[in-house]
Amino acid sequence: MASATDSRYGQKESSDQNFDYMFKILIIGNSSVGKTSFLFRYADDSFTPAFVSTVGIDFKVKTIYRNDKRIKLQIWDTAGQERYRTITTAYYRGAMGFILMYDITNEESFNAVQDWSTQIKTYSWDNAQVLLVGNKCDMEDERVVSAEKGRQLAEHLGFEFFEASAKDNINVKQTFERLVDIICEKMSESLDAADPAVTGAKQGPQLSDQQAPPPQTPPLGVVSLLVKYHFSKLLFKGEEPNARGCGRPAQLLCARIATCFCETVNTWILL
Protein backbone atom coordinates (compact mmCIF):
# COMPACT_ATOMS: atom_id res chain seq x y z
CA MET A 1 0.00 0.00 0.00
CA ALA A 2 1.14 3.58 -0.59
CA SER A 3 2.60 5.66 2.20
CA ALA A 4 1.32 9.03 3.44
CA THR A 5 3.82 10.72 1.12
CA ASP A 6 2.45 8.73 -1.82
CA SER A 7 -1.07 9.84 -0.88
CA ARG A 8 -0.11 13.50 -0.90
CA TYR A 9 1.62 12.99 -4.24
CA GLY A 10 -1.49 11.31 -5.63
CA GLN A 11 -3.69 14.22 -4.53
CA LYS A 12 -1.41 16.74 -6.25
CA GLU A 13 -1.30 14.72 -9.47
CA SER A 14 -5.03 14.03 -9.50
CA SER A 15 -5.86 17.73 -9.09
CA ASP A 16 -3.91 18.60 -12.26
CA GLN A 17 -6.48 19.08 -15.03
CA ASN A 18 -3.95 20.00 -17.74
CA PHE A 19 -4.12 16.85 -19.86
CA ASP A 20 -5.65 15.63 -23.11
CA TYR A 21 -6.84 12.20 -22.00
CA MET A 22 -7.18 10.24 -18.79
CA PHE A 23 -6.98 6.44 -18.91
CA LYS A 24 -7.99 4.17 -16.06
CA ILE A 25 -5.77 1.06 -15.99
CA LEU A 26 -6.02 -1.95 -13.67
CA ILE A 27 -3.30 -4.45 -12.79
CA ILE A 28 -4.88 -7.79 -11.93
CA GLY A 29 -3.76 -11.35 -11.21
CA ASN A 30 -3.20 -13.79 -8.39
CA SER A 31 -1.73 -12.70 -5.10
CA SER A 32 2.09 -12.50 -4.94
CA VAL A 33 2.69 -12.25 -8.69
CA GLY A 34 4.30 -8.82 -8.23
CA LYS A 35 1.57 -6.35 -9.18
CA THR A 36 2.47 -3.75 -6.54
CA SER A 37 6.20 -3.96 -7.31
CA PHE A 38 5.40 -3.59 -11.01
CA LEU A 39 3.37 -0.43 -10.34
CA PHE A 40 5.99 1.10 -8.03
CA ARG A 41 8.74 0.39 -10.54
CA TYR A 42 6.81 2.21 -13.25
CA ALA A 43 5.44 5.11 -11.21
CA ASP A 44 8.38 5.74 -8.87
CA ASP A 45 11.24 3.72 -10.40
CA SER A 46 11.64 1.95 -7.07
CA PHE A 47 11.71 -1.66 -5.94
CA THR A 48 11.71 -3.34 -2.55
CA PRO A 49 12.05 -7.08 -2.00
CA ALA A 50 9.78 -6.90 1.08
CA PHE A 51 6.42 -8.51 0.36
CA VAL A 52 3.28 -6.88 1.76
CA SER A 53 -0.09 -8.00 0.40
CA THR A 54 -2.24 -5.22 -0.98
CA VAL A 55 -5.36 -4.70 1.12
CA GLY A 56 -8.31 -4.20 -1.20
CA ILE A 57 -7.14 -1.72 -3.81
CA ASP A 58 -4.68 1.14 -4.20
CA PHE A 59 -3.71 3.50 -7.00
CA LYS A 60 -1.06 5.81 -8.38
CA VAL A 61 -1.23 8.58 -10.96
CA LYS A 62 1.38 9.14 -13.65
CA THR A 63 1.29 11.63 -16.51
CA ILE A 64 3.05 10.74 -19.76
CA TYR A 65 3.36 12.05 -23.32
CA ARG A 66 2.41 9.74 -26.19
CA ASN A 67 1.56 10.65 -29.78
CA ASP A 68 1.84 14.38 -29.00
CA LYS A 69 -0.78 14.06 -26.27
CA ARG A 70 -0.50 14.57 -22.53
CA ILE A 71 -2.10 11.51 -20.97
CA LYS A 72 -2.86 11.02 -17.30
CA LEU A 73 -2.76 7.39 -16.23
CA GLN A 74 -4.83 6.41 -13.21
CA ILE A 75 -3.30 3.01 -12.39
CA TRP A 76 -5.11 0.77 -9.90
CA ASP A 77 -3.28 -1.98 -8.02
CA THR A 78 -5.75 -4.68 -7.00
CA ALA A 79 -5.56 -7.36 -4.32
CA GLY A 80 -5.36 -10.89 -5.70
CA GLN A 81 -6.95 -12.67 -2.73
CA GLU A 82 -10.40 -14.15 -3.21
CA ARG A 83 -11.79 -12.35 -0.13
CA TYR A 84 -11.35 -8.97 -1.85
CA ARG A 85 -12.80 -10.05 -5.20
CA THR A 86 -16.16 -8.34 -4.69
CA ILE A 87 -14.44 -5.04 -4.01
CA THR A 88 -11.86 -5.20 -6.79
CA THR A 89 -14.23 -6.27 -9.54
CA ALA A 90 -16.34 -3.20 -8.80
CA TYR A 91 -13.42 -1.14 -10.14
CA TYR A 92 -13.37 -2.91 -13.53
CA ARG A 93 -16.15 -0.67 -14.81
CA GLY A 94 -14.77 2.27 -16.75
CA ALA A 95 -11.26 0.79 -17.07
CA MET A 96 -9.79 1.30 -20.53
CA GLY A 97 -6.90 -1.11 -20.06
CA PHE A 98 -5.83 -4.13 -18.02
CA ILE A 99 -2.45 -5.66 -17.27
CA LEU A 100 -3.19 -9.29 -16.49
CA MET A 101 -0.18 -10.64 -14.64
CA TYR A 102 1.12 -14.06 -13.65
CA ASP A 103 4.36 -15.24 -12.05
CA ILE A 104 6.60 -17.35 -14.31
CA THR A 105 7.77 -19.28 -11.21
CA ASN A 106 4.22 -20.10 -10.11
CA GLU A 107 2.18 -22.35 -12.40
CA GLU A 108 -0.99 -21.83 -10.35
CA SER A 109 -0.94 -18.11 -11.16
CA PHE A 110 -0.57 -18.99 -14.85
CA ASN A 111 -3.46 -21.45 -14.72
CA ALA A 112 -5.65 -18.73 -13.19
CA VAL A 113 -5.19 -16.40 -16.19
CA GLN A 114 -8.25 -17.82 -17.94
CA ASP A 115 -10.43 -17.06 -14.90
CA TRP A 116 -9.12 -13.50 -14.68
CA SER A 117 -9.79 -13.06 -18.40
CA THR A 118 -13.37 -14.18 -17.86
CA GLN A 119 -13.77 -11.63 -15.07
CA ILE A 120 -12.57 -8.86 -17.40
CA LYS A 121 -15.16 -9.86 -19.99
CA THR A 122 -17.85 -10.04 -17.31
CA TYR A 123 -17.25 -6.81 -15.41
CA SER A 124 -15.58 -4.43 -17.88
CA TRP A 125 -16.75 -2.98 -21.17
CA ASP A 126 -16.08 -4.54 -24.57
CA ASN A 127 -13.53 -1.92 -25.63
CA ALA A 128 -11.15 -2.54 -22.71
CA GLN A 129 -7.67 -3.55 -23.91
CA VAL A 130 -5.62 -6.25 -22.17
CA LEU A 131 -1.94 -7.18 -22.06
CA LEU A 132 -0.78 -10.50 -20.59
CA VAL A 133 2.44 -10.14 -18.59
CA GLY A 134 4.63 -12.92 -17.22
CA ASN A 135 6.43 -11.24 -14.31
CA LYS A 136 9.70 -12.16 -12.55
CA CYS A 137 11.57 -13.16 -15.71
CA ASP A 138 14.77 -12.40 -13.80
CA MET A 139 14.22 -15.66 -11.85
CA GLU A 140 15.14 -17.92 -14.75
CA ASP A 141 16.45 -20.71 -12.53
CA GLU A 142 13.03 -21.04 -10.89
CA ARG A 143 10.96 -20.75 -14.06
CA VAL A 144 8.09 -23.25 -14.42
CA VAL A 145 6.12 -21.48 -17.17
CA SER A 146 7.93 -21.12 -20.48
CA ALA A 147 7.72 -17.96 -22.53
CA GLU A 148 6.22 -20.00 -25.37
CA LYS A 149 3.34 -21.19 -23.18
CA GLY A 150 2.64 -17.61 -22.16
CA ARG A 151 2.74 -16.46 -25.78
CA GLN A 152 0.38 -19.24 -26.89
CA LEU A 153 -2.11 -18.43 -24.14
CA ALA A 154 -2.00 -14.75 -25.05
CA GLU A 155 -2.71 -15.57 -28.70
CA HIS A 156 -5.59 -17.82 -27.66
CA LEU A 157 -7.12 -15.03 -25.54
CA GLY A 158 -6.44 -12.32 -28.11
CA PHE A 159 -3.98 -10.41 -25.92
CA GLU A 160 -0.50 -9.07 -26.59
CA PHE A 161 2.23 -10.66 -24.47
CA PHE A 162 5.25 -9.47 -22.52
CA GLU A 163 7.63 -11.06 -20.06
CA ALA A 164 8.88 -8.56 -17.53
CA SER A 165 10.76 -8.05 -14.28
CA ALA A 166 9.93 -5.34 -11.77
CA LYS A 167 13.14 -6.15 -9.90
CA ASP A 168 15.47 -5.71 -12.89
CA ASN A 169 13.23 -3.14 -14.61
CA ILE A 170 12.74 -5.27 -17.72
CA ASN A 171 9.83 -4.37 -20.02
CA VAL A 172 7.99 -2.43 -17.30
CA LYS A 173 7.85 0.91 -19.09
CA GLN A 174 7.40 -0.83 -22.43
CA THR A 175 4.34 -2.70 -21.14
CA PHE A 176 2.54 0.43 -20.01
CA GLU A 177 3.49 2.38 -23.12
CA ARG A 178 2.28 -0.40 -25.40
CA LEU A 179 -1.04 -0.58 -23.55
CA VAL A 180 -1.48 3.19 -23.87
CA ASP A 181 -0.67 3.00 -27.58
CA ILE A 182 -3.27 0.27 -28.12
CA ILE A 183 -5.90 2.32 -26.29
CA CYS A 184 -5.06 5.37 -28.41
CA GLU A 185 -5.26 3.30 -31.58
CA LYS A 186 -8.70 2.03 -30.62
CA MET A 187 -9.83 5.56 -29.83
CA SER A 188 -8.63 6.71 -33.24
CA GLU A 189 -10.52 3.86 -34.88
CA SER A 190 -13.63 4.84 -32.95
CA LEU A 191 -13.32 8.39 -34.28
CA ASP A 192 -13.31 7.07 -37.83
CA ALA A 193 -16.31 4.89 -37.03
CA ALA A 194 -18.07 7.74 -35.20
CA ASP A 195 -18.42 5.54 -32.12
CA PRO A 196 -18.43 7.69 -28.93
CA ALA A 197 -18.58 4.68 -26.56
CA VAL A 198 -14.80 4.25 -26.45
CA THR A 199 -14.26 7.75 -25.07
CA GLY A 200 -16.54 7.32 -22.07
CA ALA A 201 -13.74 7.32 -19.48
CA LYS A 202 -11.73 10.16 -21.05
CA GLN A 203 -11.60 13.65 -19.69
CA GLY A 204 -10.46 16.71 -21.63
CA PRO A 205 -11.29 17.21 -25.35
CA GLN A 206 -13.85 14.67 -26.60
CA LEU A 207 -13.36 12.66 -29.78
CA SER A 208 -16.94 13.21 -30.88
CA ASP A 209 -18.11 16.35 -32.66
CA GLN A 210 -20.31 17.42 -29.77
CA GLN A 211 -18.63 18.49 -26.56
CA ALA A 212 -19.89 16.54 -23.59
CA PRO A 213 -20.10 18.26 -20.20
CA PRO A 214 -17.26 17.39 -17.82
CA PRO A 215 -18.11 14.57 -15.43
CA GLN A 216 -19.10 15.67 -11.95
CA THR A 217 -16.83 13.54 -9.81
CA PRO A 218 -15.24 14.12 -6.41
CA PRO A 219 -11.49 14.82 -6.26
CA LEU A 220 -9.71 11.51 -6.73
CA GLY A 221 -7.27 12.22 -3.91
CA VAL A 222 -10.13 12.65 -1.44
CA VAL A 223 -11.73 9.39 -2.56
CA SER A 224 -8.41 7.60 -2.26
CA LEU A 225 -7.88 8.85 1.29
CA LEU A 226 -11.38 7.74 2.28
CA VAL A 227 -10.91 4.28 0.79
CA LYS A 228 -7.47 3.89 2.34
CA TYR A 229 -8.76 5.03 5.71
CA HIS A 230 -11.53 2.47 5.76
CA PHE A 231 -9.28 -0.31 4.54
CA SER A 232 -6.48 0.48 6.97
CA LYS A 233 -8.81 0.90 9.97
CA LEU A 234 -11.46 -1.70 9.28
CA LEU A 235 -10.04 -4.51 7.19
CA PHE A 236 -7.75 -7.37 8.08
CA LYS A 237 -4.77 -5.67 9.68
CA GLY A 238 -4.31 -8.28 12.39
CA GLU A 239 -5.25 -6.14 15.39
CA GLU A 240 -5.35 -7.84 18.75
CA PRO A 241 -8.68 -7.84 20.64
CA ASN A 242 -9.10 -4.65 22.62
CA ALA A 243 -10.00 -4.29 26.28
CA ARG A 244 -13.65 -4.96 25.54
CA GLY A 245 -12.85 -8.18 23.74
CA CYS A 246 -13.49 -6.79 20.24
CA GLY A 247 -11.72 -9.28 18.01
CA ARG A 248 -12.31 -11.18 14.78
CA PRO A 249 -16.14 -11.05 14.71
CA ALA A 250 -16.04 -7.28 14.93
CA GLN A 251 -13.42 -7.16 12.18
CA LEU A 252 -15.64 -9.22 9.90
CA LEU A 253 -18.53 -6.87 10.54
CA CYS A 254 -16.31 -3.89 9.81
CA ALA A 255 -15.15 -5.58 6.59
CA ARG A 256 -18.75 -5.82 5.40
CA ILE A 257 -19.31 -2.16 6.23
CA ALA A 258 -16.11 -1.20 4.38
CA THR A 259 -17.17 -3.25 1.34
CA CYS A 260 -20.49 -1.42 1.12
CA PHE A 261 -18.72 1.89 1.57
CA CYS A 262 -16.22 1.22 -1.24
CA GLU A 263 -18.89 0.05 -3.66
CA THR A 264 -20.91 3.19 -2.90
CA VAL A 265 -17.88 5.43 -3.49
CA ASN A 266 -17.06 3.56 -6.71
CA THR A 267 -20.59 4.16 -8.01
CA TRP A 268 -20.23 7.84 -7.08
CA ILE A 269 -17.00 8.06 -9.10
CA LEU A 270 -18.21 6.31 -12.22
CA LEU A 271 -21.84 7.32 -12.67
RODO-2510 file (C-alpha; in nm, 4 decimals, decimal comma):
residues 271
     n   res          X          Y          Z
     1     m     0,0000     0,0000     0,0000
     2     a     0,1143     0,3578    -0,0589
     3     s     0,2600     0,5663     0,2205
     4     a     0,1322     0,9029     0,3436
     5     t     0,3824     1,0719     0,1123
     6     d     0,2452     0,8731    -0,1820
     7     s    -0,1073     0,9835    -0,0882
     8     r    -0,0112     1,3503    -0,0899
     9     y     0,1623     1,2990    -0,4244
    10     g    -0,1495     1,1314    -0,5631
    11     q    -0,3688     1,4225    -0,4531
    12     k    -0,1407     1,6737    -0,6248
    13     e    -0,1303     1,4722    -0,9475
    14     s    -0,5029     1,4030    -0,9497
    15     s    -0,5859     1,7727    -0,9088
    16     d    -0,3914     1,8605    -1,2258
    17     q    -0,6483     1,9084    -1,5027
    18     n    -0,3952     1,9998    -1,7736
    19     f    -0,4124     1,6851    -1,9857
    20     d    -0,5654     1,5626    -2,3106
    21     y    -0,6842     1,2195    -2,2003
    22     m    -0,7177     1,0237    -1,8788
    23     f    -0,6983     0,6436    -1,8905
    24     k    -0,7988     0,4171    -1,6064
    25     i    -0,5771     0,1064    -1,5987
    26     l    -0,6021    -0,1945    -1,3667
    27     i    -0,3295    -0,4445    -1,2792
    28     i    -0,4880    -0,7786    -1,1927
    29     g    -0,3764    -1,1345    -1,1214
    30     n    -0,3203    -1,3791    -0,8393
    31     s    -0,1729    -1,2703    -0,5100
    32     s     0,2086    -1,2501    -0,4941
    33     v     0,2694    -1,2247    -0,8690
    34     g     0,4304    -0,8822    -0,8226
    35     k     0,1566    -0,6350    -0,9180
    36     t     0,2466    -0,3749    -0,6537
    37     s     0,6195    -0,3961    -0,7310
    38     f     0,5401    -0,3587    -1,1010
    39     l     0,3372    -0,0431    -1,0335
    40     f     0,5994     0,1098    -0,8027
    41     r     0,8739     0,0388    -1,0538
    42     y     0,6811     0,2212    -1,3253
    43     a     0,5438     0,5107    -1,1206
    44     d     0,8382     0,5738    -0,8866
    45     d     1,1238     0,3717    -1,0402
    46     s     1,1638     0,1952    -0,7067
    47     f     1,1714    -0,1660    -0,5944
    48     t     1,1706    -0,3341    -0,2552
    49     p     1,2048    -0,7084    -0,1996
    50     a     0,9785    -0,6900     0,1076
    51     f     0,6417    -0,8512     0,0356
    52     v     0,3281    -0,6884     0,1756
    53     s    -0,0088    -0,8004     0,0398
    54     t    -0,2240    -0,5220    -0,0981
    55     v    -0,5356    -0,4701     0,1119
    56     g    -0,8315    -0,4205    -0,1198
    57     i    -0,7137    -0,1716    -0,3809
    58     d    -0,4677     0,1145    -0,4198
    59     f    -0,3710     0,3503    -0,6996
    60     k    -0,1055     0,5814    -0,8379
    61     v    -0,1229     0,8577    -1,0957
    62     k     0,1376     0,9144    -1,3651
    63     t     0,1286     1,1632    -1,6515
    64     i     0,3049     1,0742    -1,9762
    65     y     0,3358     1,2052    -2,3325
    66     r     0,2408     0,9740    -2,6195
    67     n     0,1561     1,0654    -2,9778
    68     d     0,1843     1,4385    -2,9002
    69     k    -0,0782     1,4060    -2,6275
    70     r    -0,0498     1,4569    -2,2529
    71     i    -0,2101     1,1513    -2,0969
    72     k    -0,2859     1,1022    -1,7299
    73     l    -0,2763     0,7389    -1,6231
    74     q    -0,4829     0,6406    -1,3212
    75     i    -0,3304     0,3008    -1,2386
    76     w    -0,5105     0,0769    -0,9896
    77     d    -0,3283    -0,1983    -0,8020
    78     t    -0,5752    -0,4679    -0,7004
    79     a    -0,5562    -0,7362    -0,4323
    80     g    -0,5363    -1,0891    -0,5700
    81     q    -0,6947    -1,2671    -0,2734
    82     e    -1,0397    -1,4151    -0,3205
    83     r    -1,1787    -1,2353    -0,0134
    84     y    -1,1347    -0,8973    -0,1852
    85     r    -1,2800    -1,0046    -0,5205
    86     t    -1,6163    -0,8340    -0,4690
    87     i    -1,4440    -0,5040    -0,4008
    88     t    -1,1857    -0,5202    -0,6786
    89     t    -1,4229    -0,6273    -0,9545
    90     a    -1,6338    -0,3203    -0,8800
    91     y    -1,3424    -0,1144    -1,0142
    92     y    -1,3369    -0,2913    -1,3525
    93     r    -1,6146    -0,0671    -1,4813
    94     g    -1,4767     0,2270    -1,6752
    95     a    -1,1256     0,0793    -1,7072
    96     m    -0,9795     0,1297    -2,0528
    97     g    -0,6903    -0,1113    -2,0056
    98     f    -0,5826    -0,4128    -1,8018
    99     i    -0,2448    -0,5656    -1,7266
   100     l    -0,3193    -0,9293    -1,6488
   101     m    -0,0180    -1,0640    -1,4635
   102     y     0,1122    -1,4058    -1,3655
   103     d     0,4355    -1,5245    -1,2052
   104     i     0,6603    -1,7352    -1,4310
   105     t     0,7775    -1,9275    -1,1209
   106     n     0,4215    -2,0097    -1,0109
   107     e     0,2177    -2,2346    -1,2398
   108     e    -0,0988    -2,1830    -1,0348
   109     s    -0,0939    -1,8111    -1,1157
   110     f    -0,0568    -1,8987    -1,4850
   111     n    -0,3461    -2,1445    -1,4725
   112     a    -0,5648    -1,8730    -1,3194
   113     v    -0,5191    -1,6404    -1,6189
   114     q    -0,8252    -1,7821    -1,7936
   115     d    -1,0434    -1,7064    -1,4899
   116     w    -0,9116    -1,3503    -1,4682
   117     s    -0,9790    -1,3058    -1,8400
   118     t    -1,3375    -1,4185    -1,7861
   119     q    -1,3768    -1,1631    -1,5074
   120     i    -1,2566    -0,8858    -1,7397
   121     k    -1,5162    -0,9863    -1,9985
   122     t    -1,7853    -1,0040    -1,7308
   123     y    -1,7255    -0,6809    -1,5408
   124     s    -1,5582    -0,4431    -1,7883
   125     w    -1,6755    -0,2983    -2,1171
   126     d    -1,6083    -0,4544    -2,4566
   127     n    -1,3530    -0,1924    -2,5626
   128     a    -1,1147    -0,2544    -2,2712
   129     q    -0,7669    -0,3551    -2,3908
   130     v    -0,5624    -0,6254    -2,2165
   131     l    -0,1937    -0,7182    -2,2062
   132     l    -0,0778    -1,0498    -2,0595
   133     v     0,2442    -1,0143    -1,8593
   134     g     0,4635    -1,2917    -1,7216
   135     n     0,6427    -1,1237    -1,4314
   136     k     0,9704    -1,2160    -1,2549
   137     c     1,1574    -1,3156    -1,5715
   138     d     1,4775    -1,2404    -1,3800
   139     m     1,4220    -1,5664    -1,1851
   140     e     1,5139    -1,7920    -1,4754
   141     d     1,6446    -2,0711    -1,2527
   142     e     1,3030    -2,1044    -1,0891
   143     r     1,0964    -2,0751    -1,4065
   144     v     0,8094    -2,3246    -1,4419
   145     v     0,6119    -2,1479    -1,7174
   146     s     0,7925    -2,1120    -2,0483
   147     a     0,7719    -1,7956    -2,2533
   148     e     0,6223    -1,9996    -2,5370
   149     k     0,3339    -2,1187    -2,3175
   150     g     0,2644    -1,7611    -2,2159
   151     r     0,2736    -1,6464    -2,5783
   152     q     0,0380    -1,9245    -2,6890
   153     l    -0,2113    -1,8432    -2,4139
   154     a    -0,2002    -1,4747    -2,5053
   155     e    -0,2708    -1,5566    -2,8697
   156     h    -0,5589    -1,7816    -2,7657
   157     l    -0,7119    -1,5028    -2,5542
   158     g    -0,6443    -1,2325    -2,8115
   159     f    -0,3982    -1,0407    -2,5920
   160     e    -0,0503    -0,9072    -2,6586
   161     f     0,2227    -1,0661    -2,4468
   162     f     0,5249    -0,9472    -2,2517
   163     e     0,7628    -1,1065    -2,0058
   164     a     0,8878    -0,8555    -1,7527
   165     s     1,0757    -0,8050    -1,4280
   166     a     0,9926    -0,5343    -1,1771
   167     k     1,3138    -0,6154    -0,9901
   168     d     1,5470    -0,5706    -1,2889
   169     n     1,3232    -0,3139    -1,4608
   170     i     1,2735    -0,5274    -1,7720
   171     n     0,9827    -0,4373    -2,0025
   172     v     0,7988    -0,2429    -1,7300
   173     k     0,7851     0,0914    -1,9091
   174     q     0,7397    -0,0835    -2,2431
   175     t     0,4344    -0,2705    -2,1136
   176     f     0,2536     0,0433    -2,0014
   177     e     0,3491     0,2382    -2,3120
   178     r     0,2278    -0,0395    -2,5404
   179     l    -0,1035    -0,0578    -2,3547
   180     v    -0,1479     0,3195    -2,3867
   181     d    -0,0669     0,3004    -2,7579
   182     i    -0,3272     0,0273    -2,8118
   183     i    -0,5902     0,2325    -2,6288
   184     c    -0,5062     0,5375    -2,8412
   185     e    -0,5261     0,3297    -3,1585
   186     k    -0,8703     0,2030    -3,0622
   187     m    -0,9829     0,5564    -2,9826
   188     s    -0,8627     0,6707    -3,3241
   189     e    -1,0524     0,3860    -3,4881
   190     s    -1,3631     0,4839    -3,2946
   191     l    -1,3318     0,8386    -3,4275
   192     d    -1,3311     0,7075    -3,7830
   193     a    -1,6307     0,4888    -3,7035
   194     a    -1,8074     0,7742    -3,5197
   195     d    -1,8421     0,5541    -3,2118
   196     p    -1,8431     0,7686    -2,8927
   197     a    -1,8577     0,4680    -2,6556
   198     v    -1,4800     0,4253    -2,6451
   199     t    -1,4263     0,7751    -2,5071
   200     g    -1,6542     0,7321    -2,2066
   201     a    -1,3736     0,7322    -1,9484
   202     k    -1,1726     1,0161    -2,1046
   203     q    -1,1605     1,3655    -1,9688
   204     g    -1,0462     1,6707    -2,1635
   205     p    -1,1288     1,7206    -2,5346
   206     q    -1,3846     1,4673    -2,6598
   207     l    -1,3363     1,2662    -2,9777
   208     s    -1,6942     1,3205    -3,0877
   209     d    -1,8113     1,6345    -3,2661
   210     q    -2,0315     1,7419    -2,9774
   211     q    -1,8629     1,8490    -2,6562
   212     a    -1,9892     1,6535    -2,3592
   213     p    -2,0102     1,8264    -2,0199
   214     p    -1,7262     1,7394    -1,7818
   215     p    -1,8107     1,4567    -1,5434
   216     q    -1,9096     1,5674    -1,1946
   217     t    -1,6827     1,3542    -0,9809
   218     p    -1,5241     1,4123    -0,6410
   219     p    -1,1491     1,4822    -0,6263
   220     l    -0,9712     1,1514    -0,6728
   221     g    -0,7269     1,2222    -0,3909
   222     v    -1,0132     1,2648    -0,1437
   223     v    -1,1734     0,9391    -0,2558
   224     s    -0,8406     0,7600    -0,2258
   225     l    -0,7876     0,8846     0,1286
   226     l    -1,1381     0,7744     0,2284
   227     v    -1,0912     0,4285     0,0790
   228     k    -0,7467     0,3889     0,2344
   229     y    -0,8758     0,5033     0,5712
   230     h    -1,1532     0,2471     0,5756
   231     f    -0,9280    -0,0312     0,4542
   232     s    -0,6478     0,0482     0,6974
   233     k    -0,8806     0,0895     0,9972
   234     l    -1,1464    -0,1696     0,9277
   235     l    -1,0041    -0,4512     0,7189
   236     f    -0,7748    -0,7371     0,8079
   237     k    -0,4775    -0,5666     0,9682
   238     g    -0,4314    -0,8279     1,2387
   239     e    -0,5250    -0,6141     1,5393
   240     e    -0,5350    -0,7835     1,8754
   241     p    -0,8682    -0,7836     2,0638
   242     n    -0,9099    -0,4647     2,2622
   243     a    -0,9998    -0,4292     2,6283
   244     r    -1,3650    -0,4962     2,5538
   245     g    -1,2851    -0,8182     2,3737
   246     c    -1,3492    -0,6790     2,0239
   247     g    -1,1723    -0,9278     1,8009
   248     r    -1,2305    -1,1177     1,4784
   249     p    -1,6144    -1,1049     1,4713
   250     a    -1,6043    -0,7283     1,4930
   251     q    -1,3422    -0,7163     1,2176
   252     l    -1,5639    -0,9217     0,9896
   253     l    -1,8535    -0,6866     1,0545
   254     c    -1,6312    -0,3891     0,9810
   255     a    -1,5148    -0,5581     0,6592
   256     r    -1,8745    -0,5824     0,5404
   257     i    -1,9308    -0,2160     0,6228
   258     a    -1,6114    -0,1201     0,4379
   259     t    -1,7165    -0,3246     0,1342
   260     c    -2,0493    -0,1421     0,1119
   261     f    -1,8718     0,1886     0,1567
   262     c    -1,6224     0,1221    -0,1236
   263     e    -1,8893     0,0052    -0,3659
   264     t    -2,0913     0,3192    -0,2904
   265     v    -1,7881     0,5434    -0,3489
   266     n    -1,7063     0,3560    -0,6706
   267     t    -2,0592     0,4156    -0,8006
   268     w    -2,0226     0,7836    -0,7078
   269     i    -1,7001     0,8063    -0,9102
   270     l    -1,8209     0,6309    -1,2224
   271     l    -2,1841     0,7318    -1,2668
***
